[in-house]
Amino acid sequence: MVTRTAVTRHPACSAPPRYPLAVLPTPLTRAHRLEAALGCGPLWIKRDDLAGFGVAGNKTRPLEYLLGEALAQGCDVLVTGGGPGSNFTAAAAMAARTAGLDCELIIWGDRGDSANLALATAAGARICLTGDRDRAGIDDRVFARAAELRAGGRRPYPVPRGGSTPVGAVGFAVAAAELVEQLRPHPHPALLVIAVGSGGSCAGLLAGLDMAGVGWPVLGVSVSRPPGEIGARLTELASGCARLLGGPCTGSAPAGRLTLVDAVGAGFGVASAHERERALLALRTEGLLLDDTYGAPALAAALDRMPDLGGPLVYWHTGGLVPAITQRGARECAAQGGTP
Ligand SMILES: *Cc1c(COP(=O)(O)O)cnc(C)c1O
């Protein structure tokens, strides 16, 4: 039973307060038909696309701890931001409102026809469009708006883009323990593959695997920043997260198990023909919906490594269902017909 009223503490560790949103554990499934199509395996899929809250996917996990902290601090409005297509802002709007908080979103650019922005609006968020395309300045604007609200007597909880803070990363540190438990009866994975955007998910995973004492290697598929830039950020977030959990991790340890690949390609949100073909194969063999921004590039990177791996691979399906359905996915597939 998921209760949405109480803030609870995770029993396994000294985790910060959690506001329950997700239905956990998310399923871990074997992709037998995809394995057969590829002629190699085993391939496990960690189904965070089915995290059980709205269509929020992997964003459900950080939001549980961000809202846990917001409620513990007595905050009454969550302020965050991102691009018009941001999965995080829509998820944050739904989660904040569910927890009884108002939500304000600072969105760069124009409204456009983003389904995520429509969802955030429908959830009751107050949207402020910047009208320019400056992405990097969004976090400053979020904190400036929070200061304004505070001056007006409100109690804001500002969250940087993507929810990637040490507190947010705790969600994925707990997820790492969840995966370790699910894989207990099975051979150890040779590789874990996850998409990397703002980095909180991968950082939490690294901290959590460290704390669980397993040495499994992780491939981070970076879709928005060059690996050199995101690597330092991951180390910082992972060590901040481990400190919150009272773990032994010093910050140098998580980087050792991590390989980062550059999947920026033709740009953020643009999948290559090869990535889209891999996503269609997953749709037609397993019914998996993958978006162009995160899912398709990360799955392609995973499948490309399988023939030489010599052991099980775990692909972390992070969700992205809103863009997967509304942008390409089903629409493109229906238009194409035939087999990939
Ligand atoms: C945000 C997001 C990611 C990346 O998570 P980060 O914590 O920002 O690195 C991956 N997949 C999907 C579908 C996302 O929405």
The ligand as an SDF file (V2000), in Angstrom:
LIG
                    3D

 15 15  0  0  0  0  0  0  0  0999 V2000
   15.6310   13.2270  -16.5770 C   0  0  0  0  0  0  0  0  0  0  0  0
   15.6740   11.9840  -17.3190 C   0  0  0  0  0  0  0  0  0  0  0  0
   16.8530   11.2130  -17.3870 C   0  0  0  0  0  0  0  0  0  0  0  0
   18.1510   11.6560  -16.7960 C   0  0  0  0  0  0  0  0  0  0  0  0
   18.1310   11.7670  -15.4100 O   0  0  0  0  0  0  0  0  0  0  0  0
   19.1260   12.7820  -14.7070 P   0  0  0  0  0  0  0  0  0  0  0  0
   18.9370   12.5040  -13.2730 O   0  0  0  0  0  0  0  0  0  0  0  0
   18.6910   14.1740  -15.1090 O   0  0  0  0  0  0  0  0  0  0  0  0
   20.4960   12.4990  -15.2010 O   0  0  0  0  0  0  0  0  0  0  0  0
   16.8040   10.0220  -18.0810 C   0  0  0  0  0  0  0  0  0  0  0  0
   15.6840    9.6040  -18.6730 N   0  0  0  0  0  0  0  0  0  0  0  0
   14.5410   10.3110  -18.6290 C   0  0  0  0  0  0  0  0  0  0  0  0
   13.3560    9.7820  -19.3500 C   0  0  0  0  0  0  0  0  0  0  0  0
   14.4880   11.5220  -17.9510 C   0  0  0  0  0  0  0  0  0  0  0  0
   13.3420   12.2150  -17.9150 O   0  0  0  0  0  0  0  0  0  0  0  0
  1  2  1  0
  2  3  1  0
  2 14  2  0
  3  4  1  0
  3 10  2  0
  4  5  1  0
  5  6  1  0
  6  7  2  0
  6  8  1  0
  6  9  1  0
 10 11  1  0
 11 12  2  0
 12 13  1  0
 12 14  1  0
 14 15  1  0
M  END
$$$$
